[in-house]
Amino acid sequence: MDCVASGNRQIEGFDFELHVSKQGYNRTVHTLALITAAATFPLIFMGGLVTSHGAGMSVPDWPNSWGYNMFTFPPSKWVGGILFEHTHRLAGAGVGLLTIALMVAAWATDKRRWVRWTSVGVFLAVCAQGAIGGLRVVLSIRDLAIVHGCAAQVFFCFIAAFCVMTSRFWTEGRHFPADELPAARKVLPLAICAVAIILVQLVVGAIMRHSDAGLAIPDFPTSYGHLLPPTKIDSAFRQEAIHRFGLNLGLNRITLFQIWIHFAHRVGAVLVSIAVIALAAMILMRLRNQPIFSRLGYLALLLLVTQVTLGILTVLMRKPADIASAHVAVGSLLLVTNWVIVMRSLGVVIASNTRDLGRQPVEALQYAAVHD
C-alpha cells in the first residue's frame, strides 16, 4: 500500500506540473486579453464602414495622415471618407497599444512560458495586420485589402483563443462528467467544420465586397428571377436587368465574375447555416446541462439568424453602409463564437486524455501491490 501511495503522490505531482505549469489563473493577463478582444470587434466594424463608403484611399499616405503624424491629425480635417479611414487607423493603433500592454503584463506577472510567448505572437500578429493595411494604401493594391480583411478575422480568433487559454476554465477546471465526455468529443470536429466553413465564407464575402459585387444579384431569394444566375451576359440581358432594377446599380457594367462570386456567397450562407445549426443542435441536445457550451450554442443560433437577416437586408435595401458593415461584424462574431466552442471542447478533451494517461501508472502500481 505504501507503494501505491507513493505512486499516487508521483502521479499527482506530474498532473500538477502538466495542468497548472507552476502557476494558476492570472487575472491581469486574462482581463487584458478580454479587453483586447473586445476592442477588436468594433475595429472590424469600422473596417467594414471604410469599405462600404469606398474610403480605403481617402488618406493616401501611411503611417502619416495627409502629412501629419497620425495622432496629431486635426479633427477639423476629419471629413467625408477621411473620417472613416482615419478613425479606423486610430482604432487599430489602440488595439496595437493594448497588445503591448498584454505582452508586458504577461512577461511581468506570468511564469508560464507559453503565455509569455503567445502574448508576443499576439503583438506580432497585430503588427503584421497593420503593415498589410498600410501597404494596401501605399501600393494601392485591392487584393491587399482583401488580405487585410481576412487577416482581421484570423487575429480575432487568435486573441479569442488566448482569452480561453488564460481563463479559469482552462487553468483551474476542465473536469467534465464522464457520461458527457463522448458528447464533448463529438462537438469538437463539428465545431472545427463550422469554423472552417465560416472562414471560407468570410473570405468569399471579402472578395465579393472588394469586387463591388454586393448588388451583382439585386433580387432575393431568386437570381434575376431564376433559381440560378445567368451563365452569359449579352445586351438583351443587360437591358432587361436595367429595366427591372434600374440603372443606378451599375448593371450595365456587371460581369459574370461579380454575379457568380455573389451567388457563391449565398450558397456559402446555406452551408454556414447547416453547419451552425448542426453544431448547436448537438450542444443543446447532448450538453445542455453544461453552461460553458449551451450558452454558446444559443448565442451561435442568435448570431446566425441576425447574420442572415442582415445579409438579406443588405440586398433588398440596396447595400446601406451601416447594415453592410454590421453584416461583416456579426459574421466575425459568429466565427469567433464557434472558435471558442472549438477551444473549450479541445480543452475538455485534452484534460480528459491527460487524466486517463495519469491513471494508467497508478492502476499498474495498484495491480502490482495487490498481486505482490
C-alpha positions as CSV (number, residue, x, y, z in Angstrom):
1,M,0.0,0.0,0.0
2,D,3.0,2.3,0.6
3,C,4.0,1.6,-2.9
4,V,0.5,2.6,-4.2
5,A,0.5,5.8,-2.0
6,S,4.0,6.7,-3.3
7,G,2.8,6.2,-6.9
8,N,-0.2,8.3,-6.3
9,R,1.9,11.2,-5.0
10,Q,4.2,10.9,-8.0
11,I,1.3,11.0,-10.4
12,E,-0.4,13.8,-8.6
13,G,2.8,15.8,-8.8
14,F,3.1,15.1,-12.5
15,D,-0.6,16.1,-13.1
16,F,0.0,19.4,-11.3
17,E,3.1,20.1,-13.5
18,L,1.2,19.3,-16.6
19,H,-2.1,21.2,-15.9
20,V,-1.0,24.2,-13.9
21,S,2.6,24.7,-15.1
22,K,3.5,26.1,-11.7
23,Q,1.0,28.9,-12.0
24,G,-2.8,29.2,-11.9
25,Y,-5.2,31.8,-13.1
26,N,-3.7,35.2,-13.9
27,R,-6.4,37.8,-13.6
28,T,-4.3,40.7,-15.1
29,V,-3.3,38.8,-18.3
30,H,-6.8,37.4,-18.8
31,T,-8.5,40.7,-18.3
32,L,-6.2,42.5,-20.8
33,A,-6.8,39.7,-23.3
34,L,-10.6,40.2,-22.9
35,I,-10.2,44.0,-23.4
36,T,-8.1,43.5,-26.5
37,A,-10.6,41.0,-27.9
38,A,-13.5,43.4,-27.1
39,A,-11.6,46.3,-28.9
40,T,-11.0,44.2,-32.0
41,F,-14.8,43.8,-32.7
42,P,-15.6,47.5,-33.3
43,L,-12.3,47.7,-35.3
44,I,-13.7,45.1,-37.7
45,F,-17.0,47.0,-37.9
46,M,-15.1,50.3,-38.7
47,G,-13.1,48.5,-41.4
48,G,-16.4,47.5,-42.9
49,L,-17.5,51.1,-42.9
50,V,-14.3,52.1,-44.7
51,T,-15.1,49.5,-47.5
52,S,-18.8,50.3,-47.6
53,H,-18.1,54.1,-48.1
54,G,-15.3,53.4,-50.6
55,A,-12.9,55.3,-48.2
56,G,-9.9,53.0,-48.3
57,M,-7.8,55.6,-50.2
58,S,-9.3,58.7,-48.6
59,V,-6.0,59.1,-46.7
60,P,-3.4,58.3,-49.3
61,D,-0.3,58.2,-47.2
62,W,0.9,55.9,-44.4
63,P,1.8,55.9,-41.5
64,N,1.1,59.6,-41.6
65,S,-2.3,61.1,-42.4
66,W,-2.1,63.7,-45.1
67,G,1.4,64.6,-44.0
68,Y,0.5,64.8,-40.3
69,N,1.5,62.5,-37.6
70,M,-1.4,60.1,-37.3
71,F,-2.1,61.1,-33.7
72,T,-1.9,64.9,-34.3
73,F,-4.0,65.0,-37.5
74,P,-6.5,67.9,-36.8
75,P,-10.1,66.7,-36.2
76,S,-11.3,69.6,-38.3
77,K,-10.0,67.7,-41.3
78,W,-11.8,64.5,-40.5
79,V,-14.5,65.0,-43.2
80,G,-16.1,62.7,-45.7
81,G,-14.2,59.4,-46.3
82,I,-11.3,60.7,-44.3
83,L,-13.4,60.3,-41.1
84,F,-13.9,56.6,-41.7
85,E,-10.3,55.8,-42.8
86,H,-8.6,57.9,-40.1
87,T,-10.7,56.7,-37.2
88,H,-10.1,53.1,-38.4
89,R,-6.4,53.8,-38.2
90,L,-6.7,55.2,-34.7
91,A,-8.7,52.3,-33.5
92,G,-6.1,49.9,-35.0
93,A,-3.4,51.8,-33.1
94,G,-5.5,51.4,-30.0
95,V,-5.6,47.7,-30.4
96,G,-1.9,47.7,-31.0
97,L,-1.3,49.5,-27.7
98,L,-3.4,47.0,-25.9
99,T,-1.4,44.1,-27.3
100,I,1.8,45.9,-26.0
101,A,0.2,46.2,-22.5
102,L,-0.8,42.5,-22.7
103,M,2.7,41.4,-23.7
104,V,4.3,43.5,-20.9
105,A,1.8,42.1,-18.3
106,A,2.4,38.6,-19.4
107,W,6.2,38.8,-19.1
108,A,6.0,40.8,-15.8
109,T,3.4,38.7,-14.0
110,D,3.2,35.2,-15.5
111,K,5.7,32.4,-15.1
112,R,4.2,30.2,-17.9
113,R,6.5,30.4,-21.0
114,W,3.6,29.6,-23.4
115,V,1.6,32.6,-22.0
116,R,4.6,34.9,-22.5
117,W,5.4,33.8,-26.0
118,T,1.8,33.7,-27.1
119,S,1.5,37.3,-26.0
120,V,4.5,38.1,-28.2
121,G,2.7,36.3,-31.0
122,V,-0.4,38.4,-30.5
123,F,1.7,41.6,-30.7
124,L,3.5,40.4,-33.9
125,A,0.1,39.4,-35.4
126,V,-1.4,42.9,-34.9
127,C,1.8,44.5,-36.3
128,A,1.6,42.3,-39.4
129,Q,-2.1,43.3,-39.8
130,G,-1.3,47.0,-39.5
131,A,1.5,46.6,-42.0
132,I,-0.8,44.9,-44.5
133,G,-3.3,47.7,-44.1
134,G,-0.5,50.3,-44.6
135,L,0.8,48.6,-47.7
136,R,-2.7,48.4,-49.2
137,V,-2.6,52.3,-49.0
138,V,1.0,52.8,-50.1
139,L,0.9,50.4,-53.0
140,S,-2.8,50.9,-53.8
141,I,-3.4,47.2,-54.4
142,R,-7.0,46.0,-54.0
143,D,-6.0,42.4,-53.2
144,L,-4.2,43.6,-50.1
145,A,-7.4,45.0,-48.9
146,I,-8.9,41.5,-49.2
147,V,-6.0,40.0,-47.3
148,H,-6.3,42.8,-44.7
149,G,-9.9,42.0,-44.1
150,C,-9.4,38.2,-43.8
151,A,-6.4,38.6,-41.5
152,A,-8.5,40.7,-39.2
153,Q,-10.8,37.7,-38.7
154,V,-7.8,35.4,-38.1
155,F,-6.4,37.8,-35.5
156,F,-9.8,38.0,-33.8
157,C,-9.7,34.2,-33.4
158,F,-6.2,34.3,-32.2
159,I,-6.9,36.7,-29.4
160,A,-10.1,34.8,-28.5
161,A,-8.1,31.6,-28.2
162,F,-5.7,33.4,-25.9
163,C,-8.7,34.6,-23.8
164,V,-9.9,31.0,-23.4
165,M,-6.5,29.6,-22.6
166,T,-5.9,32.2,-19.9
167,S,-9.3,31.8,-18.3
168,R,-10.2,30.0,-15.1
169,F,-11.8,27.3,-17.2
170,W,-8.5,26.4,-18.8
171,T,-6.2,26.9,-15.9
172,E,-8.2,25.6,-12.9
173,G,-11.0,23.3,-14.1
174,R,-11.9,21.4,-17.2
175,H,-13.4,18.5,-15.4
176,F,-16.4,17.0,-17.2
177,P,-18.9,14.4,-16.1
178,A,-17.8,11.1,-17.5
179,D,-21.2,10.4,-19.2
180,E,-20.9,13.7,-21.2
181,L,-17.3,13.3,-22.4
182,P,-18.4,11.4,-25.5
183,A,-20.6,14.3,-26.5
184,A,-17.8,16.8,-25.9
185,R,-15.6,14.7,-28.2
186,K,-18.2,14.8,-30.9
187,V,-18.7,18.5,-30.6
188,L,-15.0,19.2,-31.4
189,P,-15.0,18.0,-35.1
190,L,-18.4,19.6,-35.7
191,A,-17.1,22.9,-34.3
192,I,-13.9,22.7,-36.4
193,C,-16.0,22.0,-39.5
194,A,-18.3,25.0,-38.7
195,V,-15.3,27.3,-38.2
196,A,-13.7,26.2,-41.5
197,I,-16.9,26.8,-43.4
198,I,-17.5,30.2,-41.8
199,L,-13.9,31.3,-42.5
200,V,-14.2,30.3,-46.2
201,Q,-17.5,32.2,-46.3
202,L,-15.8,35.3,-44.9
203,V,-13.1,35.1,-47.5
204,V,-15.7,34.8,-50.3
205,G,-17.5,37.8,-48.7
206,A,-14.3,39.9,-48.6
207,I,-13.7,39.1,-52.3
208,M,-17.3,40.0,-53.1
209,R,-17.2,43.3,-51.3
210,H,-13.9,44.4,-52.7
211,S,-15.0,43.4,-56.2
212,D,-18.0,45.7,-55.9
213,A,-20.3,42.7,-56.2
214,G,-22.6,43.3,-53.3
215,L,-25.5,44.0,-55.5
216,A,-24.4,41.9,-58.5
217,I,-27.6,39.9,-57.9
218,P,-30.1,42.6,-57.0
219,D,-33.1,40.4,-56.1
220,F,-33.7,37.8,-53.3
221,P,-34.2,34.9,-52.9
222,T,-34.0,34.4,-56.7
223,S,-31.2,35.4,-59.0
224,Y,-32.6,37.7,-61.7
225,G,-35.9,35.9,-61.3
226,H,-34.4,32.4,-61.6
227,L,-33.0,29.8,-59.3
228,L,-29.5,30.0,-60.8
229,P,-27.8,33.2,-62.1
230,P,-27.1,33.6,-65.8
231,T,-24.1,31.9,-67.4
232,K,-23.6,34.6,-70.1
233,I,-24.3,38.3,-70.3
234,D,-25.4,39.9,-73.5
235,S,-27.0,43.2,-74.4
236,A,-30.5,41.7,-74.1
237,F,-29.8,40.6,-70.5
238,R,-28.4,44.0,-69.6
239,Q,-31.4,45.8,-71.0
240,E,-33.8,43.6,-69.1
241,A,-31.8,43.9,-65.9
242,I,-31.7,47.7,-66.1
243,H,-35.5,47.7,-66.9
244,R,-36.3,45.6,-63.8
245,F,-33.9,47.0,-61.3
246,G,-32.8,50.4,-62.6
247,L,-29.6,52.0,-63.9
248,N,-28.2,53.2,-60.6
249,L,-27.0,49.7,-59.6
250,G,-24.3,49.6,-62.3
251,L,-25.9,46.6,-64.0
252,N,-24.7,48.0,-67.4
253,R,-21.2,47.2,-66.3
254,I,-21.8,44.0,-64.3
255,T,-19.6,40.9,-65.1
256,L,-20.1,37.2,-64.8
257,F,-17.4,37.1,-62.1
258,Q,-19.3,39.6,-59.9
259,I,-22.5,37.7,-60.4
260,W,-21.1,34.3,-59.5
261,I,-18.9,35.4,-56.6
262,H,-22.1,36.9,-55.1
263,F,-24.0,33.7,-55.8
264,A,-21.2,31.7,-54.2
265,H,-21.6,33.9,-51.1
266,R,-25.3,33.0,-51.0
267,V,-24.5,29.3,-51.3
268,G,-21.9,29.7,-48.5
269,A,-24.6,31.2,-46.3
270,V,-26.7,28.0,-46.7
271,L,-23.7,25.8,-45.8
272,V,-22.9,28.0,-42.8
273,S,-26.5,27.7,-41.6
274,I,-26.4,23.9,-41.9
275,A,-23.1,23.7,-40.0
276,V,-24.0,26.1,-37.2
277,I,-27.5,24.5,-36.7
278,A,-26.0,21.0,-36.6
279,L,-23.4,22.1,-34.1
280,A,-25.9,24.0,-31.9
281,A,-28.3,21.0,-32.0
282,M,-25.6,18.7,-30.9
283,I,-24.7,21.0,-28.0
284,L,-28.3,21.7,-26.9
285,M,-29.3,18.0,-27.1
286,R,-26.2,16.5,-25.5
287,L,-24.6,19.2,-23.4
288,R,-27.5,21.4,-22.4
289,N,-26.5,21.0,-18.7
290,Q,-23.1,22.5,-19.3
291,P,-23.4,26.3,-19.5
292,I,-19.9,26.7,-20.9
293,F,-21.3,25.1,-24.1
294,S,-25.1,25.6,-24.0
295,R,-24.8,29.4,-23.8
296,L,-22.5,29.4,-26.8
297,G,-25.0,27.2,-28.7
298,Y,-27.8,29.6,-28.1
299,L,-25.5,32.5,-29.0
300,A,-24.4,30.9,-32.2
301,L,-28.1,30.4,-33.3
302,L,-28.9,34.0,-32.4
303,L,-25.9,35.3,-34.4
304,L,-26.8,33.1,-37.3
305,V,-30.3,34.5,-37.5
306,T,-29.0,38.0,-37.2
307,Q,-26.4,37.5,-39.8
308,V,-28.7,36.0,-42.4
309,T,-31.2,38.8,-41.8
310,L,-28.5,41.5,-42.3
311,G,-27.4,39.8,-45.5
312,I,-30.9,39.8,-46.9
313,L,-31.5,43.4,-45.9
314,T,-28.2,44.4,-47.5
315,V,-29.5,43.3,-50.9
316,L,-33.1,44.4,-50.5
317,M,-32.2,47.8,-49.1
318,R,-29.5,48.3,-51.8
319,K,-26.5,48.0,-49.5
320,P,-26.7,50.7,-46.9
321,A,-23.3,51.2,-45.4
322,D,-24.3,50.6,-41.8
323,I,-26.2,47.4,-42.4
324,A,-23.5,46.1,-44.8
325,S,-20.8,46.8,-42.2
326,A,-22.9,45.2,-39.4
327,H,-23.2,42.2,-41.7
328,V,-19.3,42.0,-41.7
329,A,-19.0,42.5,-37.9
330,V,-21.7,39.9,-37.0
331,G,-20.0,37.5,-39.3
332,S,-16.8,37.9,-37.3
333,L,-18.7,37.3,-34.1
334,L,-20.3,34.1,-35.5
335,L,-16.8,32.9,-36.4
336,V,-15.3,33.7,-33.0
337,T,-18.3,32.1,-31.2
338,N,-17.7,28.8,-33.0
339,W,-14.0,29.1,-32.5
340,V,-14.5,29.5,-28.7
341,I,-16.6,26.3,-28.8
342,V,-13.6,24.6,-30.5
343,M,-11.2,25.8,-27.9
344,R,-13.4,24.8,-24.9
345,S,-14.2,21.3,-26.3
346,L,-10.5,20.9,-27.1
347,G,-9.6,21.9,-23.5
348,V,-12.1,19.3,-22.2
349,V,-10.7,16.6,-24.5
350,I,-7.1,17.3,-23.6
351,A,-7.8,17.4,-19.9
352,S,-9.7,14.1,-20.2
353,N,-6.9,12.4,-22.1
354,T,-4.3,13.7,-19.6
355,R,-6.2,12.3,-16.7
356,D,-6.5,8.9,-18.5
357,L,-2.8,8.9,-19.0
358,G,-2.2,9.7,-15.4
359,R,-4.4,6.9,-14.2
360,Q,-2.6,4.2,-16.1
361,P,0.6,4.1,-13.9
362,V,-1.5,4.3,-10.8
363,E,-3.6,1.4,-11.8
364,A,-0.4,-0.6,-12.7
365,L,1.0,0.1,-9.2
366,Q,-2.2,-0.9,-7.6
367,Y,-2.3,-4.2,-9.5
368,A,1.3,-4.9,-8.6
369,A,0.7,-4.2,-4.9
370,V,-2.4,-6.5,-4.8
371,H,-0.5,-9.3,-6.6
372,D,2.8,-8.9,-4.9
